[in-house]
Amino acid sequence: MFPPHRYYYLHNFQRALAWVSDRYADLLDADERRFLDDFQALPQASQALMVRMLMRRGPWFRASRLVYEEIASTSDAAAPLRALGWLDADAPMTLDELFSLHTKPELCRMFASEPVKPGARKAELLEAVRARLGGPHPDAGRNYAAWNPDAGEAVWRVMVGGLCERFRLMFFGNLHQDWSEFVLADLGVFQYETVPFEASSRAFQTRADVDGYLALHACRAALDEGAELDALLQAVDGCASQNPWLEKRRAKVLLRIGQACERAQDWPAAQRVYERCAYPGARHRRIRVHERMARFDEALALALQAQAAPESEEESQRLARMLPRLYRGAGQGAPARAAAPALLRTDLALPRPPVPTAVEYVTRDHLHQDDAPVHYVENALINSLFGLLCWPAVFAPLPGAFFHPFQRGPADLDAPDFHERRKALFTDCLAQLDTSAYRDVILRRYAEKSGVQSPFVFWGALSDTLLAQALDCLPAAHLKLYFTRLLRDVKTNRSGLPDLIRFWPAERRYELVEVKGPGDKLQDNQIRWLQYCVSHGMPVRVCHVSWREEGA
């Protein structure tokens, strides 16, 4: 018998099943409950083989490729799984599935009579076989034994993959995380904050919620495969839900459909999609589509409506850029635009480094002085200070925020109401900036939470020195301004901060520096941060760097 750690993956899968059984018992149907009972009753080797297969890309597996030290006999372990119908050697197999299961030399032996040149690629052999068999789907009802009667090994199809994907969804609350999260946590690669889980905090409250998520996932896959628009929209409409975060996912799928229509230059279809989409950014795309269709009056009317009540600073910035063009298109004169705050600019001509080096690092080293240290921080420092100070608010166990023990942050982090739902908590956290308490809070969390996953804290970028200098030189009033803007639009404002920070510890002051190399331009989110800093009296400058060749 192998020691228990040899079955680490099995123990993790069992843990997930127990979690789902405990938290979602009321949402499971008879087949799912039967799977949980049957899995628990299986021999350990059969359980292990099942999980090994579920963790690999399937659904078809060759017995010769399922060799694991802890499973003495693959065929013996598979027997109970076949008896339950979880593995099937007689299931229909498509030609594409057959080709994905075998190497090119094996396929050449299997289809030796095909008239293809010796150096033909695997795809060319596939098309030759498909053409001979007649049409794109010449394989209906044919099992593996019919394809390869001389195989000499067992080949099985996993028949419970969909059911287990449903369990994975119910455990993680999404389909982009997989069972490797357990392994990384067990090895200490990732550490996660411990958050209490109430019944109200689970990802899905009804079985229809689970069905809706899977249906939306299928719609997104169908979009990637080029599905017909009307059928796709009908399917997305059928996913409407009373669950707010599922509705947000549905709106995001609609946005992606609209963007696909734009890429195809099908402007009427894009317009039709955006009209029914409430996801942030859809209104701007709708204005753009009106403009593409030369419907300037409608584009201008919608743009003015958006200007009166913009959904974000990003939309305001885009509208300011679009409106003069829309006024011209509609045959009207555009009102004068308000002047943007002037940005402090420095131009540097530096020697080109002998080894290719990021311009930000070269500029940092040039500006650095012993009494005025410079650090490359970009988005890391301000976000990290915010994350450390506001840790309790970020990890508050609100309904719909935390679904399982492997979340680096709340599931609604990018939702428009993220701040509003936690307003009182964030107010309490930011109030600490009105006293000297914030310094001790940040330093204590830096020590106590070291390495714990957070959507805001960049552990690898922090150091005792950087933190001490930042707390000495960044006024609390400025920190509150940075943090307030972060909370206005967490999804957008976590990025775009300047590259460098320069400290003058003796004077207890600082300056942010955005670096631009030759040919580099300020991005929209950088401009918004720079203008915000200037308008609030926070020290910032843009440093434009050119290379000075040796001997010039």
C-alpha positions as CSV (number, residue, x, y, z in Angstrom):
1,M,0.0,0.0,0.0
2,F,1.4,3.4,-1.0
3,P,1.4,6.1,1.7
4,P,-1.6,8.4,1.7
5,H,0.3,11.3,0.0
6,R,0.6,9.3,-3.2
7,Y,-3.2,9.9,-3.5
8,Y,-3.0,13.7,-2.9
9,Y,-5.2,14.4,-6.0
10,L,-7.8,11.9,-4.9
11,H,-8.0,13.3,-1.4
12,N,-8.5,16.8,-2.9
13,F,-11.2,15.5,-5.2
14,Q,-12.9,13.8,-2.2
15,R,-12.7,17.0,-0.3
16,A,-14.4,18.9,-3.1
17,L,-17.2,16.3,-3.4
18,A,-17.8,16.5,0.3
19,W,-18.0,20.3,0.1
20,V,-20.5,20.2,-2.8
21,S,-22.5,17.5,-1.0
22,D,-22.6,19.6,2.2
23,R,-23.3,23.0,0.7
24,Y,-25.4,22.1,-2.3
25,A,-27.4,19.0,-1.2
26,D,-30.7,20.8,-2.0
27,L,-29.5,21.4,-5.6
28,L,-28.4,17.9,-6.5
29,D,-30.5,15.6,-8.6
30,A,-30.8,11.8,-8.3
31,D,-27.9,11.1,-10.7
32,E,-25.6,13.4,-8.9
33,R,-26.4,12.0,-5.5
34,R,-25.9,8.5,-6.9
35,F,-22.5,9.5,-8.2
36,L,-21.4,10.7,-4.8
37,D,-22.5,7.5,-3.1
38,D,-21.1,5.2,-5.8
39,F,-17.8,7.0,-5.9
40,Q,-17.4,6.7,-2.1
41,A,-18.0,2.9,-2.4
42,L,-15.4,2.3,-5.1
43,P,-12.0,0.7,-4.4
44,Q,-9.3,3.3,-3.9
45,A,-7.5,2.3,-7.1
46,S,-10.7,2.9,-9.1
47,Q,-11.3,6.2,-7.5
48,A,-7.8,7.2,-8.3
49,L,-8.0,6.2,-11.9
50,M,-11.3,8.1,-12.3
51,V,-9.8,11.3,-10.9
52,R,-6.6,10.9,-13.0
53,M,-8.8,10.7,-16.1
54,L,-11.0,13.7,-15.0
55,M,-7.9,15.8,-14.5
56,R,-6.6,15.1,-18.0
57,R,-7.9,16.2,-21.4
58,G,-10.4,13.7,-22.6
59,P,-13.0,12.3,-23.1
60,W,-11.1,9.4,-24.7
61,F,-8.2,7.5,-23.1
62,R,-6.0,4.7,-24.1
63,A,-5.2,2.2,-21.4
64,S,-1.5,2.2,-22.3
65,R,-1.3,5.9,-21.5
66,L,-2.8,5.5,-18.1
67,V,0.2,4.3,-16.2
68,Y,0.6,5.5,-12.6
69,E,2.8,4.1,-9.8
70,E,0.0,4.0,-7.3
71,I,-2.4,2.1,-9.6
72,A,-1.1,-1.4,-9.8
73,S,-3.5,-2.5,-12.6
74,T,-5.2,-0.1,-14.9
75,S,-7.6,-2.7,-16.3
76,D,-8.6,-4.0,-12.8
77,A,-9.1,-0.4,-11.6
78,A,-11.2,0.3,-14.7
79,A,-13.5,-2.7,-14.3
80,P,-15.8,-1.2,-11.5
81,L,-15.9,2.1,-13.5
82,R,-17.1,0.2,-16.6
83,A,-19.7,-1.6,-14.5
84,L,-21.1,1.7,-13.4
85,G,-21.2,3.0,-16.9
86,W,-18.6,5.7,-16.1
87,L,-16.2,4.3,-18.7
88,D,-17.5,3.0,-22.1
89,A,-15.4,1.2,-24.6
90,D,-18.3,0.9,-27.1
91,A,-19.3,4.6,-27.3
92,P,-19.4,6.1,-30.8
93,M,-16.1,7.8,-31.7
94,T,-15.7,10.5,-34.4
95,L,-12.9,10.5,-36.9
96,D,-11.5,13.6,-35.3
97,E,-11.5,12.0,-31.9
98,L,-9.7,8.9,-33.4
99,F,-7.0,11.2,-34.9
100,S,-6.5,13.1,-31.6
101,L,-6.0,9.8,-29.8
102,H,-3.2,8.5,-32.0
103,T,0.2,9.6,-33.4
104,K,0.8,10.1,-37.1
105,P,2.8,6.8,-37.5
106,E,0.0,4.9,-35.8
107,L,-2.6,6.5,-38.1
108,C,-0.5,5.8,-41.2
109,R,-0.5,2.1,-40.3
110,M,-4.2,2.2,-39.5
111,F,-5.0,3.8,-42.9
112,A,-2.1,2.4,-45.0
113,S,-4.3,2.3,-48.1
114,E,-4.9,6.0,-48.2
115,P,-3.3,7.7,-51.3
116,V,-1.3,10.4,-49.5
117,K,2.3,11.3,-50.0
118,P,4.8,9.9,-47.5
119,G,5.6,13.3,-45.9
120,A,2.0,14.3,-45.5
121,R,0.9,16.0,-42.3
122,K,-1.5,14.5,-39.9
123,A,-4.2,17.0,-41.0
124,E,-3.8,16.0,-44.6
125,L,-4.2,12.4,-43.8
126,L,-7.3,13.2,-41.8
127,E,-8.9,15.1,-44.8
128,A,-8.0,12.2,-47.1
129,V,-9.7,9.7,-44.9
130,R,-12.7,12.0,-44.4
131,A,-13.1,12.5,-48.2
132,R,-12.9,8.7,-48.9
133,L,-15.5,8.0,-46.2
134,G,-17.8,10.7,-47.6
135,G,-18.6,14.1,-46.2
136,P,-17.7,16.0,-43.0
137,H,-19.3,13.5,-40.6
138,P,-18.7,10.0,-42.0
139,D,-18.4,8.3,-38.6
140,A,-21.9,8.1,-37.1
141,G,-22.3,5.1,-34.8
142,R,-18.8,3.7,-35.3
143,N,-17.0,2.7,-32.1
144,Y,-13.2,2.4,-31.5
145,A,-13.1,-1.3,-32.2
146,A,-14.7,-0.7,-35.6
147,W,-12.1,2.0,-36.4
148,N,-9.1,-0.1,-35.2
149,P,-9.9,-3.8,-34.8
150,D,-6.2,-4.7,-34.3
151,A,-5.7,-2.2,-31.5
152,G,-4.5,-4.7,-28.9
153,E,-5.4,-2.4,-26.0
154,A,-8.5,-1.0,-24.3
155,V,-9.8,2.5,-25.1
156,W,-12.4,4.1,-22.9
157,R,-14.6,7.1,-23.1
158,V,-15.3,9.0,-19.8
159,M,-19.1,9.3,-19.6
160,V,-19.4,11.4,-16.4
161,G,-17.2,14.3,-17.6
162,G,-20.2,16.7,-17.8
163,L,-21.5,15.7,-14.4
164,C,-18.1,16.2,-12.8
165,E,-17.7,19.6,-14.6
166,R,-20.9,20.6,-12.9
167,F,-19.4,19.6,-9.5
168,R,-16.3,21.7,-10.4
169,L,-18.5,24.6,-11.2
170,M,-20.4,24.3,-8.0
171,F,-17.3,24.1,-6.0
172,F,-15.3,27.0,-7.5
173,G,-18.2,29.1,-8.7
174,N,-16.5,29.3,-12.1
175,L,-14.9,27.1,-14.8
176,H,-11.5,28.7,-15.2
177,Q,-10.2,27.2,-12.0
178,D,-9.4,23.5,-11.8
179,W,-8.3,20.9,-9.3
180,S,-4.7,22.0,-9.5
181,E,-5.7,24.8,-7.1
182,F,-5.7,22.2,-4.4
183,V,-2.2,21.0,-5.3
184,L,-0.7,24.6,-5.4
185,A,-2.3,25.3,-2.0
186,D,-1.0,22.0,-0.5
187,L,2.5,22.8,-1.7
188,G,2.4,26.2,-0.2
189,V,2.7,27.9,-3.6
190,F,-0.5,29.8,-3.0
191,Q,-1.9,30.9,0.4
192,Y,-5.5,32.1,0.6
193,E,-7.3,34.2,3.2
194,T,-9.7,32.3,5.4
195,V,-13.2,33.6,5.0
196,P,-16.3,32.2,6.8
197,F,-18.8,30.7,4.5
198,E,-22.5,31.3,5.2
199,A,-25.2,29.5,3.3
200,S,-26.1,32.8,1.7
201,S,-22.6,33.1,0.3
202,R,-22.6,30.1,-2.0
203,A,-22.3,30.8,-5.7
204,F,-25.6,29.2,-6.7
205,Q,-28.9,29.4,-4.8
206,T,-31.0,27.3,-7.2
207,R,-30.4,24.5,-9.7
208,A,-31.5,26.9,-12.4
209,D,-28.5,29.1,-11.5
210,V,-26.1,26.2,-12.3
211,D,-28.0,25.4,-15.5
212,G,-27.9,29.1,-16.5
213,Y,-24.1,29.4,-15.9
214,L,-23.4,26.2,-18.0
215,A,-25.7,27.5,-20.7
216,L,-23.9,30.8,-20.9
217,H,-20.6,29.0,-21.0
218,A,-21.9,27.0,-24.0
219,C,-23.0,30.2,-25.6
220,R,-19.6,31.7,-25.3
221,A,-18.1,28.5,-26.8
222,A,-20.6,28.7,-29.6
223,L,-19.6,32.3,-30.3
224,D,-16.0,31.2,-30.6
225,E,-17.0,28.5,-33.1
226,G,-18.9,31.0,-35.3
227,A,-22.5,30.1,-34.4
228,E,-25.3,31.7,-36.3
229,L,-26.3,35.0,-34.7
230,D,-30.1,34.7,-34.3
231,A,-29.8,31.2,-32.7
232,L,-27.0,32.5,-30.4
233,L,-29.0,35.5,-29.3
234,Q,-32.0,33.3,-28.7
235,A,-29.9,31.0,-26.5
236,V,-28.5,34.0,-24.6
237,D,-32.0,35.4,-24.0
238,G,-33.0,32.0,-22.6
239,C,-30.3,32.4,-20.0
240,A,-32.0,35.4,-18.3
241,S,-31.8,35.0,-14.5
242,Q,-32.8,36.7,-11.3
243,N,-29.3,36.1,-10.0
244,P,-27.4,39.5,-10.3
245,W,-24.0,38.1,-11.0
246,L,-25.3,35.6,-13.6
247,E,-27.0,38.5,-15.3
248,K,-23.7,40.3,-15.4
249,R,-22.1,37.3,-17.0
250,R,-25.0,37.2,-19.6
251,A,-24.5,40.9,-20.3
252,K,-20.8,40.3,-20.9
253,V,-21.5,37.5,-23.3
254,L,-23.8,39.9,-25.2
255,L,-20.9,42.4,-25.3
256,R,-18.6,39.8,-26.8
257,I,-21.3,38.9,-29.4
258,G,-21.5,42.6,-30.4
259,Q,-17.8,42.9,-30.7
260,A,-17.7,39.8,-32.9
261,C,-20.4,41.5,-35.1
262,E,-18.2,44.6,-35.3
263,R,-15.2,42.6,-36.4
264,A,-17.3,41.1,-39.2
265,Q,-18.4,44.7,-40.0
266,D,-22.0,43.7,-39.6
267,W,-23.1,47.0,-38.1
268,P,-26.9,46.4,-38.0
269,A,-26.3,43.1,-36.1
270,A,-23.9,44.8,-33.7
271,Q,-26.4,47.6,-33.1
272,R,-29.2,45.0,-32.4
273,V,-26.9,43.3,-29.8
274,Y,-25.7,46.4,-28.0
275,E,-29.3,47.7,-27.7
276,R,-30.0,44.8,-25.3
277,C,-26.7,44.8,-23.5
278,A,-26.2,46.6,-20.2
279,Y,-22.5,45.7,-19.6
280,P,-20.1,48.6,-19.0
281,G,-18.8,49.7,-22.4
282,A,-21.7,48.6,-24.4
283,R,-23.2,52.1,-24.7
284,H,-19.9,53.4,-26.1
285,R,-19.8,50.6,-28.6
286,R,-23.4,51.4,-29.6
287,I,-22.4,55.0,-30.3
288,R,-19.5,53.9,-32.4
289,V,-21.7,51.6,-34.4
290,H,-24.2,54.4,-35.1
291,E,-21.2,56.5,-36.3
292,R,-20.1,53.6,-38.5
293,M,-23.5,53.5,-40.1
294,A,-23.4,57.3,-40.6
295,R,-26.4,57.7,-38.3
296,F,-24.8,60.8,-36.7
297,D,-28.0,62.3,-35.2
298,E,-28.6,59.1,-33.3
299,A,-25.0,58.8,-32.3
300,L,-24.9,62.4,-31.0
301,A,-28.1,62.0,-29.1
302,L,-26.9,58.9,-27.3
303,A,-23.5,60.5,-26.7
304,L,-25.1,63.5,-25.1
305,Q,-27.3,61.3,-23.0
306,A,-24.1,59.4,-21.8
307,Q,-22.3,62.6,-21.2
308,A,-25.0,63.8,-18.8
309,A,-24.7,60.6,-16.8
310,P,-21.4,58.8,-17.6
311,E,-21.0,55.3,-16.3
312,S,-17.3,55.8,-15.6
313,E,-14.3,58.2,-16.1
314,E,-13.3,56.0,-19.0
315,E,-16.6,56.6,-20.8
316,S,-16.3,60.4,-20.1
317,Q,-12.8,60.4,-21.7
318,R,-14.0,58.5,-24.7
319,L,-17.0,60.8,-25.2
320,A,-14.9,63.9,-25.0
321,R,-12.8,62.5,-27.9
322,M,-15.9,61.5,-29.9
323,L,-18.2,64.4,-29.5
324,P,-16.4,67.0,-31.8
325,R,-16.5,64.4,-34.5
326,L,-20.2,63.6,-34.0
327,Y,-21.1,67.2,-34.0
328,R,-19.4,67.6,-37.3
329,G,-21.1,64.5,-38.7
330,A,-24.5,65.9,-37.6
331,G,-23.8,69.2,-39.2
332,Q,-23.5,71.1,-35.9
333,G,-20.8,73.2,-34.3
334,A,-19.2,71.6,-31.3
335,P,-19.0,73.5,-28.0
336,A,-15.5,74.5,-26.9
337,R,-13.8,71.7,-24.9
338,A,-12.5,72.5,-21.4
339,A,-8.7,72.6,-21.3
340,A,-7.1,69.6,-19.6
341,P,-4.8,70.1,-16.7
342,A,-1.2,70.8,-17.8
343,L,1.2,67.9,-17.1
344,L,4.7,68.6,-15.9
345,R,7.2,67.3,-18.5
346,T,10.9,66.4,-18.4
347,D,12.9,65.4,-21.4
348,L,16.0,63.2,-20.9
349,A,18.6,62.1,-23.4
350,L,20.3,59.0,-21.9
351,P,23.1,56.8,-23.3
352,R,21.6,53.7,-24.9
353,P,22.3,50.8,-22.6
354,P,24.8,48.2,-24.0
355,V,22.4,45.4,-23.1
356,P,18.7,45.8,-24.0
357,T,17.0,47.2,-20.8
358,A,13.5,48.5,-20.2
359,V,13.5,52.3,-20.4
360,E,11.8,52.5,-17.0
361,Y,14.8,50.7,-15.3
362,V,17.3,52.9,-17.1
363,T,15.4,56.1,-16.1
364,R,15.1,54.8,-12.5
365,D,18.9,54.2,-12.3
366,H,19.6,57.6,-13.8
367,L,17.3,59.5,-11.4
368,H,18.3,57.5,-8.3
369,Q,20.4,59.3,-5.6
370,D,21.4,58.2,-2.1
371,D,19.3,60.9,-0.5
372,A,16.5,60.6,-3.1
373,P,15.9,56.9,-3.9
374,V,13.8,55.9,-6.9
375,H,11.8,52.7,-7.1
376,Y,10.0,51.1,-10.0
377,V,6.5,50.5,-8.7
378,E,4.0,51.1,-11.5
379,N,0.6,49.8,-10.1
380,A,2.1,47.8,-7.2
381,L,2.7,50.4,-4.5
382,I,-0.6,52.3,-4.3
383,N,-2.7,49.1,-4.8
384,S,-0.7,47.3,-2.1
385,L,-1.1,50.1,0.4
386,F,-4.8,50.2,-0.3
387,G,-5.1,46.4,0.0
388,L,-3.2,46.3,3.3
389,L,-5.2,49.1,4.9
390,C,-8.6,47.9,3.5
391,W,-8.0,44.1,4.0
392,P,-11.2,43.6,6.2
393,A,-13.4,45.3,3.6
394,V,-12.0,43.4,0.6
395,F,-12.4,40.1,2.3
396,A,-15.7,40.7,4.0
397,P,-17.9,37.6,3.7
398,L,-20.8,39.2,1.8
399,P,-23.3,37.1,-0.1
400,G,-22.0,36.4,-3.6
401,A,-18.4,37.3,-2.8
402,F,-16.7,34.1,-1.6
403,F,-17.7,30.6,-2.8
404,H,-14.7,28.4,-1.9
405,P,-11.4,28.4,0.0
406,F,-9.3,29.2,-3.1
407,Q,-10.2,32.7,-4.0
408,R,-7.6,35.5,-4.2
409,G,-10.4,38.1,-3.9
410,P,-14.2,38.5,-3.9
411,A,-16.0,37.3,-7.0
412,D,-17.8,40.7,-7.4
413,L,-14.5,42.7,-7.4
414,D,-15.2,44.1,-10.9
415,A,-18.9,44.7,-10.3
416,P,-20.1,48.3,-10.5
417,D,-21.6,48.0,-6.9
418,F,-18.4,46.5,-5.4
419,H,-17.7,49.7,-3.3
420,E,-21.4,50.5,-2.6
421,R,-22.0,47.0,-1.1
422,R,-19.1,47.6,1.3
423,K,-19.4,51.4,1.7
424,A,-19.5,51.4,5.5
425,L,-16.5,49.0,5.8
426,F,-14.4,51.0,3.4
427,T,-15.4,54.2,5.2
428,D,-14.1,52.7,8.4
429,C,-10.8,51.7,6.8
430,L,-10.2,55.0,5.2
431,A,-11.0,56.9,8.4
432,Q,-7.8,55.4,9.8
433,L,-6.0,57.8,7.5
434,D,-7.3,60.7,9.6
435,T,-5.1,59.6,12.5
436,S,-1.7,58.0,12.8
437,A,-3.2,54.6,13.2
438,Y,-3.0,53.7,9.5
439,R,0.8,53.3,9.6
440,D,0.6,50.6,12.3
441,V,-2.3,48.9,10.6
442,I,-0.5,48.7,7.2
443,L,2.8,47.5,8.8
444,R,1.0,44.9,11.0
445,R,-1.0,43.5,8.0
446,Y,2.2,43.4,5.9
447,A,3.7,41.1,8.6
448,E,0.6,39.1,9.4
449,K,-0.7,38.5,5.9
450,S,2.7,38.1,4.1
451,G,2.2,36.0,1.0
452,V,-1.6,35.6,1.3
453,Q,-3.3,36.0,-2.1
454,S,-5.0,39.4,-2.6
455,P,-6.2,41.2,-5.8
456,F,-4.5,44.3,-4.6
457,V,-1.3,43.4,-2.8
458,F,1.8,42.8,-4.9
459,W,4.0,40.9,-2.4
460,G,6.9,40.4,-4.8
461,A,7.2,44.2,-5.3
462,L,7.1,45.2,-1.7
463,S,10.1,45.4,0.7
464,D,10.6,46.7,4.2
465,T,12.5,49.7,2.8
466,L,10.0,50.6,0.1
467,L,7.1,50.4,2.6
468,A,8.9,52.5,5.2
469,Q,9.8,55.2,2.7
470,A,6.3,55.3,1.3
471,L,4.7,55.7,4.8
472,D,7.2,58.4,5.6
473,C,6.9,60.4,2.4
474,L,3.3,59.9,1.2
475,P,0.9,62.2,3.1
476,A,-2.2,60.5,4.5
477,A,-4.3,63.0,2.6
478,H,-2.8,61.9,-0.7
479,L,-3.3,58.2,0.2
480,K,-7.0,58.9,0.8
481,L,-7.2,60.6,-2.6
482,Y,-5.5,57.6,-4.4
483,F,-7.7,55.1,-2.6
484,T,-10.9,57.1,-3.2
485,R,-10.3,57.0,-6.9
486,L,-9.4,53.3,-6.8
487,L,-12.8,52.6,-5.3
488,R,-14.7,54.6,-8.0
489,D,-13.9,52.0,-10.6
490,V,-11.8,49.1,-9.2
491,K,-11.7,47.2,-12.5
492,T,-10.2,50.1,-14.4
493,N,-8.4,52.2,-11.8
494,R,-6.1,49.4,-10.5
495,S,-3.9,50.1,-13.6
496,G,-2.5,53.2,-15.2
497,L,-0.5,54.5,-12.3
498,P,3.0,56.0,-13.0
499,D,6.0,53.8,-13.4
500,L,8.4,55.3,-10.8
501,I,8.2,56.9,-7.4
502,R,11.0,59.2,-6.1
503,F,11.3,59.9,-2.4
504,W,13.1,62.6,-0.5
505,P,13.0,61.1,3.0
506,A,14.7,64.0,4.7
507,E,12.0,66.3,3.4
508,R,9.2,63.7,3.8
509,R,8.0,64.2,0.2
510,Y,7.7,62.2,-3.0
511,E,7.0,62.4,-6.7
512,L,5.4,60.0,-9.2
513,V,7.1,59.7,-12.6
514,E,5.6,58.2,-15.8
515,V,8.3,57.2,-18.2
516,K,7.9,57.2,-22.0
517,G,10.5,55.9,-24.3
518,P,11.0,56.8,-28.0
519,G,7.7,56.5,-29.9
520,D,5.7,55.6,-26.8
521,K,2.5,57.5,-26.0
522,L,0.4,57.9,-22.9
523,Q,-2.5,55.4,-22.6
524,D,-6.0,56.5,-21.7
525,N,-5.9,55.1,-18.2
526,Q,-2.5,56.7,-17.6
527,I,-3.8,60.1,-18.7
528,R,-6.8,59.8,-16.4
529,W,-4.5,59.1,-13.4
530,L,-2.1,61.9,-14.3
531,Q,-4.9,64.4,-14.7
532,Y,-6.4,63.3,-11.4
533,C,-3.1,63.8,-9.6
534,V,-2.5,67.2,-11.1
535,S,-6.0,68.4,-10.3
536,H,-5.6,67.4,-6.7
537,G,-2.1,68.8,-6.2
538,M,-0.3,65.4,-6.0
539,P,3.2,65.6,-7.4
540,V,3.6,63.9,-10.8
541,R,5.5,64.3,-14.0
542,V,6.0,62.7,-17.4
543,C,9.5,61.9,-18.3
544,H,10.2,61.5,-22.1
545,V,13.4,59.6,-22.8
546,S,15.4,59.5,-26.0
547,W,18.6,57.5,-26.6
548,R,21.9,59.4,-27.0
549,E,24.3,57.4,-29.1
550,E,27.9,57.1,-28.0
551,G,30.0,59.8,-29.7
552,A,27.0,62.0,-30.6
